[in-house]
Amino acid sequence: MTATTVAAALARAVRALDAAGIDGAPRDARLLAAEALGIAPDRLTLALPDPMPRAAADRLCVLTDRRAGGMPVARILGRRDFWGRTFRVTPDVLDPRPETETLVALALAGPAGRVLDLGTGSGCILVSILAERAKARGTGSDLSEAALAVARDNAGRHGVADRADFVRADWWSGIAGRFDLIVSNPPYIAAAEMAGLAPEVVAHDPAMALSPGGDGLDAYRAIASGAAAHAAPGARLLLETGRGQGADVAAILARAGLGDIAIHPDLNGHDRVVSAKFA
């Protein structure tokens, strides 16, 4: 292989991703190039004039091929930035989306003493809240033991392991105690919509974290049916929803007797979180 510079290797990676139809090819190529070189992405610009080591060039080719084949960057790198922190992600957990930060922002806008995160996955929601609230304690639940292992690891990485418990539970089965804040980003994609998801999502996110089947609302029904028994007086409930589901989820919560129900948009203006309060 002819010696080349980092800039030239990066340009080849961009062209390969462009040719594969990858949106944001320059951004993704820069992340992959930094990974191949073993440097922080914000240091890549300084390295552009340098010779590209043979091992790093070979590694970049491998990473570029994976991305061109449809594997998300977070899956390639094994990590995702969320709420200003870097979280480990594996095939056992949902890849955290930027839209979910809407839920964290709303959680931090009010009291967060005892926090319950139902279906915690990577733990990014619970860990983010606890990291911002030094006196808060939390419980994260998930049906997947593999996901819980990832969440525990992330709690340790961000210094909140001593304030976070992780338990295997099927929604309310296995949950004890009462909480001031209950949050969840549950599976909400309707069965009929699964075929229309981007291949990157279907191939790399765990199916159980995407869809409960049926109309996509079963998780909300399950959460609403048992929430009152685990809510402290005046507790808040925050649920992430899919696009267009806000009104349906709000109606489910209203039928369960919750009050102060509101639908909150994400930065793109789409329904993203439904909030409610307990008496």
C-alpha positions, 0 to 999 in steps of 0.5 A: 500500500502506498504511504498516504496522509490521514487527510487522504485516507479520510477523503477515501472513507468519505467517498466510500460512504457517499457511494454507499448512500450513507447520510452524513458521510463526512461526519461518520468518516471522521469518527471512524478515522479517529477511532482507527487512529486511537485519538479523540475526534476533536484531535483529528484536524491536527493529525490530517497532515500526518502520515497514516500508519499502515495499521490505522489505514487497514483498520479504517478500511474495515470500519468504513466497510461496516458503515457502508454495509449499514451498521450504525456508527455507535454499533461500530464504536460500541459507544454513544454520546448522550446528554454530554456523556459517553455510554457503552452500547452493545447489541443487547440494548437500544442505541440511545437517540438524541430525541430521548434527551427531551425526556431527560430535560423534563425529568431534570426540570422537576424533583428527582429524589427517588427515580424509577426507570422502567425498561432501562436498557443501556441505563442512559436515562437513569444514569444521566438523571443521577449524574445531574442530581447528586442526592437522587437515588434510582432503580433501573429495571429491564427484562434482559439480564444482558441489558442490565449488565450494560446499565450497571457498567454505565452507572459505574463509568459515570460514578453513580453505581452507589446510588443506582440499583438494577433489577430484572423485572417485567414492568411492575412485576419485580418492582418494590417501593415508591418513587418520586419520578417514574420514567420510561422509553418503552417499546412503542412501534406497532407491529405493522410499522416494523417492516418500514423501519430503517434497515440500520434499526431493524438489524441492530436494535433488539426487537424487544426494545422496539415493538411490543406488537399490536398497536404499539401501545401495550407497554403504556397500558401496562405502565399506567395500570400499575404506576399508582401503586409505586408512586409517592404522593405528587410523583411525576410520570414521564413516558417517551412516545413515538411520532403521533402517539401523544394523544393516545398515550395521554388518553391511556393515562387519563383513564388510569386516573392521572392528572396534569397530563401534557404532551411535549415535543422534541426539537423537531416538533414531534410528539416525544414525551407525555407527562403526568402527575399523581395525586 
